Amino acid sequence: MESLRIFYKKLTILCLTLLWLFALIFIQTQTAIAAEDYDYYQAPACDNADTTDAHPKAAVMLIGGAESKKEGEKEATQWLLDRADKGDYLVIRFGKTGGQADWICDNFSESINSAAELAINTRRGADSEAVENYIRDAEALFIAGGDQNKYQDTWEGTYTEDAINYLINDKKVPIAGTSAGMAILGEYYYAPEFDGVLSSEILEDPFARNTDDIDRGDFLDIPVLKDTITDTHLDRLDPSRGYTETRYGRMFGFLARVVDDNSFPSYAIGAEEGAFIAIDENGIATVFGNGTTRGADAYFLQAETRPEKLREDEPLVWDGDGKAVKVYRIQGTPKGSGQFNLNDWKSAEGGQWGYWYTRYGNAGFRHCP
């Protein structure tokens, strides 16, 4: 009997040891999966005591890209954080976490409770409860630049998409997006799988390569951007990075496609680099920027007519006697300038009205102002 008890004791110890090893392997495997699927970083410099009484205010900020260290950046960021009511600030992106959470803490520690970054890199990660909770707990959300196609492919139809829409429409927190982050905020959005279409390409053929990646209403739901497509980096010319043409004609072509799909009303909002389009809870847009003629302008486009010719493999004709698309341009300034009412797309001040049109493809495209 004594030998039997010793045997069972050793067997029990062996079983418990094996269970412990299996548990350890499982935990390590899950940790490896989590590291592959998403990466979360909270900046230590402004990790204050948890704020439970923040009352964020709905707002949207559209940023044209390449805004780092540009005039107006800090003022625009402060505008956004004021609407977070000293809550928790979260940056989401694809790839690796960056330095924005630390930058926020270094410059705005008195305006927030905490700042963190969350890289969501697989659909499994995007569909995890941990990622969903990180997003739902935020009082301000910033969607970083990168590749909007990866955002769509990885996040659409997951808990991540649900959590972002919860922040926008239920919790009503301020949300911002720069470059690719701005590109996915409209009801219509352009998320190309390969290099984006050029202005000349879409004006010469509105159904050119990659234009089948113009999607509608199946991702993020921001009511103030209904019937609207956005575009970024309008003024960049950098052939080494693939920017061989400005994007004014591309945005015009996008709007032609939206009109074809949506009829009226149909809108587009474009931002030059360094422009911050701050849309408050009442739908009024103000533009922050460098206050010079060198970029940082915002454009609000509304279709006045239907394109006269919008066919595959043929140049776009959208003239309307020189008034095809009515455009309001606001030059951004460091302290914020102009006002544009996105409720009626008519009431505006501090900018200039003009018209864009094309009488025949790329060669016939005119944009003024």
N, C-alpha and C positions, 0 to 999 in steps of 0.2 A: 504493500500500500504506500509506504514511504517513497519508494522509487517511482510509483505512478504519480504521486503528488509532485515530485520534482520534475517528472516529464511534462506534466500539464503546466507547471509554472514556467518551464523553459519555453514551451509551446506558446503560452500567452505572451511572454516577453518577445518572442520572435514575431508573433502576429502584430503586436503593438509597434514593434520596430518597423515592420514592413508597411503598416498603415501610415506611420510617421513619414517614411521615405516617399510613399506614394503622394501624401499630402504636400510634402516639400516640392516634389517634382511638379505637381499640379499648380502650386502657387507660382513657381518659377516660370512655368509655361504660360500661365495667365499673365504674368508680369511682362513676359516677352511679347505676347500678343498685344497687350495694351500699349507697350512702347512702339510697336509697329503701327498700330491703328491710330493712336493719338498721342499727343505730348502736351502736358499742361505745365505751365510755369507761372508762379505768382511772385511778383517783384517784392522783395523784403523791405524796401525803403519806405513804403507807405502802407504797410499792413497794420492798420489801426484796429481798435476794438470794433467788433462787428456792429454795423449800423442797422437797426431793424425798423427805423421810422422814416427811411428815405421815401420821398414821394416824387418819383421821376415824372417828367413832362414830355409828352410825345414831340418828336422832332425828327427831321431827316437832313443829313448833310451829304451832298454829292461832291466828290473831290476829283478833279481832273487828272490827278497823278503827278508824280515828281514834285511833291509838295514839301519834302523835307528841307528845313532851314530856309524856306521861302518867307518873304514878308507876308504877314497876315496869318501865318500858321498858328502862332500862339493865341492870337485873338480869336480865331475861328474855333480852336480847341477849347478855349475858355467858354465860348458861347455854348458849345456842346455839353461841357461838363456842368455848367450852371443848371442845365436841364436834367442832370442826373441826381441832383439834390444830395451830393456827398455820398452817393451809393457806390456800388462795385462796378468797375470798368473792365470790360473784357474785349480782347482782340481775338478774332478767329481768322484762320488762314489754312492753307494747304502747304505741306512741306515741313519746315522747321520753325520753331518759335524764334522771334527776332528780338529787337531791342526796344520796341515801342512801350511796353509796360514799364520798363525802367525809365524811359524818357518821360512818361507821364508822371511817374513818382518823383523824378528829379525836379520837375517844373510845376507840378500842380498838386502837390501832396495835401494841401489844405482844402482842395476842392473835391476829393474823393475819399472813399473808405479804403479801397484796395484797387490794384491794377494787376491784371493777369493776361496771359496769352494761351491760346488753345489751338494747336495744329491738329486738324482732323483729316486723316490721310487715307482712310479706307471706308467703304460702306459699312463694314462691321463696326468700326469705331464710331461712325456717324449714327449708327443705330444702337449705340450702347447707352444705358441709363446714366452712366457717369458723365458722359459728354452732354447728354440732355440736361442733366441737373446743373452742370457748370453754366450752361447758357441761360437756363431759366432763372438762375439766381442773380443774373446781371441787372444793373440799373442803367447801363449804357453799353452799347455794342458797336464795335468797329470792325468792318470786314476789310481785311488788308488787300493789297494788290497781289497780282500773280497771274493766274490763268483761270478765267471764268468757266472754261470748259471743264476743268477739274472740279471746280465748285459744283457745277451742275451734275456731273457724272457721279460725284462722290456723295453729295448731300441731298440731292433731290429725292423725295419719296422716303425720307428717313426721319428718325426722331430729331435730328438736327434741324431739318426744314421745319418740322412742327414747332420746335422750341423757338426758332427765330420768329416765326409768324405769331407765336404766343407773345413774345416780347413786343412786337409791333402793334398787335391788335387787341390784346387783353391787358397786359401789364403797362403798355404804352410808354416805353422807354425811348430815349433818343437813340437813333441808329445812324451810323455813318458808313460810307464805303468809298474807297479810293481806287482808281484805275479799274482792275477787274472787279473789285468790290462794288464800285459804282455801277458797272455795266450790268450787274444782275438785279438791280433794285427796281427797274421799271416793270410795268406789266408785260411789255415786250422787251426782250433782251437778246443780245447777240453773243453766242458762246461757241465760236468756231473750233472745230477739232484740230485744224491745222492753222497755218498763218492766216491772219485776217485779210478780208478783201480790201483792196485799195480803192480810193475814190474814183480813179479813172476806170477801174474794172466794173464797178457797179453802175457808173453812169453810162458806160458803153454797153452794158448788159445787166439789167436789174436782177437777173436770175443767175449771175455769174457764180464761179466756184465759191463754195463755202457759204453762200447766202441762204442755203437751206437750213442753216443753223440759227436763223432768226426765229425765236420761239415766243410763245405767248401764254401768260397767265397760269402756268403749271408749276411755279416755283414759289417765289416770295410774293406776299400780298400787301402792298403799300397803297392804301386808297388814294392818297394824293397824287400818285403816279399812274393812275389808271389811264389806259389808252395812250401810254407814253413809252417811247424807247429812248435810251440814253447812249451817249458816246463820250469818249474821253481822249486826252492827249491830242486835242484838235489841231494844235499848232506845231506839234513836234516834227522836226525834220532831222533825222539821224540815220542815214543809210546803213551805217555799221550795225545798227540794231533792227534793220528792216523798215524803218520809217522813211520811205523814199518820197512820200507825198503827204501833204496835210490831209486832215480827215473831214473838212467841211463838206466836200462833195459826197463822202461816204455817208455822213449823217443825213444828208438830203436824200440819198438813195434809200437808206433805211426807212425814212419817213414815207417815201413813195410806196414801199412794200407794205408798211403798216396801213396806209390808206387803202391799198388794194385788198387787204385782209379785213380791215375794220371799218372802212368808209369814214364817216364823221361822227364825233370829233376825233382827230388823230394828232398827236403831238410828239415832239422830240425835245430833249434837253441835252445840250452839249457843254462841255467845260474844257477850256484850255488848261495847260499845265499850270499848277500853282493856284488854280481857282477853287474856292470853297463856296458852294451854293448851300446856304443855310436856310432851311424851310421850317418855319415855326409851326406850332400847333394849330394856327389859324390858316395855314396854307400860304403864307406870305414868304417869299424868297428874298434874301439879301445875299450879296456876294462879297466875300473877303478875297483879297489878292494883293498884288504888289503896287497897285496904283499908278502903273505906267502903261505905255502903249506896247510894251513887250510882253504880251500874253496876259494870263490870269483873268480872262473875260469869260462870261457865261452867255449862252444863247438859248432862247426859248422859241421854238418853232411850232407853228400851227398851220395845218393845211387849209388853204382857202378854196382850192379847186381839186378836181381829180386829174391825174396824169392823162395827157392826151394820147401817149403811146407808152405802154408798159408791157413789153413782150420779150420773151427769151431770145437771146442772140441778136437783139436790135438795140440801138442807142435809146436811152430814156428821153422822152419829150414831155416836159412838164413846165409849161410856159404861163398859161393863164394871163396872157397879155402883160407879162412881166410881173405878175402878182400871184404866182402859184402858191408860195409859202410866205406867210407873214412872220417876221422875226423881230424879237426884242433882244437887244444886246446890252448887258450891264458890265461895265469895267470894274473889276474888283479892287477894293482899296484895303489897306491894313486894318482899318476900324470897321469895315463893312459899308457897302454903298448900295443904293438903289432899292427898289421894292418891286416885286412882280407877284401878282395875285394868281395863284394856280387854281383858284376856284372858278374864276370867269375867263382867265387868259386874256383879259382886256385891261384891267386896272394896273397901271405901272407908272413908275417915276424914277428919275435918276439915270435913265439909259436912253437908247435910241431905237426907233422903229425903222424897219426896212423890209425888203422883199428879196427872196431867193427864187431862182428859176433856171431852167435850162431849155434852150430852144432846140438843141440837138446834142445829146450826149455830153461828153467831157468838155469838148471845145466850146460848147454853147452854154456852159454853166457860169452863172453870175451870183455872187453873194455880197449883199450890202445891207447894213453896215458890216 
